[in-house]
Amino acid sequence: MMRAVGTITLCGAFLLGASAPAVAAPKPKVQLKIVDAIKGGETKTVWLHCSPVGGTHPNARAACQLLEKVKGKPEQLNVSPKAVCTQEVQPHAVVIVGRWYGLAVKWAKVFTNGCQVKAALGAVLSI
């Protein structure tokens, strides 16, 4: 009998805990879709969320920090201006679109190779 009362009490506690409304995570203030399409190769797509940091970007925190420095303007990024890249030709079409604290972001550029992409965009395009 005591065992049955204990079981009923435990089940009641679970039911009460389960009935609490779920709290939704705050919507990120930055939502960017980043695409890197390599000519003759693969196309990679990730989502970058900042404030709070998240999305599917593998290095979201570093990417958000870089974009914070340029106020969300990818065209102003130049992470390694003195980088020495080979003359290899393997074009990368990079597109970044979305919202940066309520402002629309629409940016695209074609780079000659992956080294130039990395030199310009750093962690933003480490996807």
Disulfide bonds with the S-S distance in Angstrom:
Cys50-Cys64 1.91
Cys85-Cys115 2.03
